C-alpha cells in the first residue's frame, strides 16, 4: 500500500509538471530578438572612408594604458563584440566571392586578372539580417555577366522557406520548401539546435564573425558555448590582436580535436582580423593531417560609431576530393560591395512566395502559421503539396509531435487510473482478510 501511494503521488506530480511544461511552450514568434520592429531611419552606406589603418577608438575598450602583452578577460571580449552587434537593429550586406583558379579551369577564356567587381563570374550574395529567426538571403550564381541560378530564402518566427529559380525566370521557383518550426519554451533554446537554413547561409566574407550552424553572430555563439579562452596577444598586419581559441572534441578516435582560433582587434571592439579552423580529416589516415580553413580581412570600413565591417579579403579551405581521398584546396577572394544598417526586413521578403504549376513544393497541408513541426518529404510531383499523412509516413508516427504529445498524456492518464484501481482492489482484499 505504501508503495502504491508513493507511485501515485509521484505520477500525479509528474503529470502536473508535464502540463506546466506544455503551458510554458508559448513563443513570441519574433525569432528571439528583443529589438523593436518599428522602422527607423535607415543608414545607407555607399562610400565610406577606409579605416583599416586608423580605426576610431572613441567607442572601443580603453587599451591605452594596457601593456602589449596583457591578455584581456573573456568577459571584456564578449562586451566588445556585443557592443558591435548592438550597434545596429538590422544589417544588409551584398557580397561578391570568386575562386579564380577553379573558374579558369572551368572556363579557359575567364579573365584571371579582372577586378572582382568586374569579373562577371562567381557568386553574389545578399544577407538582410535582424536576428537568427528573422532574416532574408539571396544567393546568385553569376556566369559571364548573367545570373544563372538564384537561391532565396527567409525565416520569420515560426516559419521558414527556401527556394531555387532560374536567372531568366526569377519569380518562378523550380523547388520551394515552406516549413514551420518546432516551438520551444524560450527563444534561447533555439541556439541549442542547428538552424534549418544553415546549409544555405555560408558566406565567405563573414566566416570569422558568423556562426553558420546557428546563423548567429560570434558574440551570441560564444555566450552560449563558453568554450573559448584568450591565449595571447599577437600582431596581425601591424595591429595588436588578442588570440582567442576554442577546442572541442571531434568525432572518431579519442584525442581528435577541432580548434577554432580568432585574432581579435581591441581597437575595433574585438572584431576579427583573422580566423583559423583546424579539424582532423574524417579518414583514419594520420598522414592526411588536419584540414584548415583560413579567413583573412585585408580592409575594413566603418558604417557607424561602433560598427566596422570587413570589405575585402580571402577565404582559404582544405578539403578531401571525392572517393580518391586526394587532398585539395580552394581560395575565394571576397568583397562586400554594399552595406545598409537599421532598416527592418520588408514583410514581403519574409513571406513565402506562391508556387507555380511547375513548382515542386515541400510543405504541409495545414495552416503554415501553426507552430507545429513536421519533417519535409521527398520527391513530390510538380504542384503537389505533401499531406500530413505523407509527412508522417516519411518520418514515422513517433517523431510527429501532434501524435506523440496526446499519446503520452493518454498513456500517463491510463497508468494513473490503473494504479488507482489496483490500490482499491488491494485495500478491499485486505479488508476482507481482516474481517475473516
Buried (B, 14 or more C-beta within 10 A) or exposed (E): EEEBEEBBEEBEEEBEEBEEEEEEEEBEBBBBBEBEBEEEEEBEBEEEEEBBEEBBBEBBBEBEEBEEEEBBEBEBBBBBBBBBBEBBBBBBBBBBBBBBEBBBEEEEEBBEEEEBEEBBBBBBBBBBBBBBBBBBBBBBBBBEEEBEBBBBBBBBBBBBBBBBBEBEEEEBBBBBBBBBBBBBEEBEEBBEEEBBBEEBBEBBBBBBBBBBEBBBBBBBBBBBBEEBEBEEBEEBBEBBBBBBBBBEEBEEEEEBEBBBBBBBBBBBBBBBBBBBBBBBBEEEEEEBEBBBBBBBBBBBBBBBEBBBBBBBBBBBBBEBEEEEEEBEBBBBBBBBEBBBBBBBBEEEBBBBBEBBEEBBBBBBEBEBEEBBBBBBBEEBEEEBBBBBEBBBEBBEEEBBEBEEBEEEBEEBEEBBEEBEEEBEEEEEEEEEEEEE
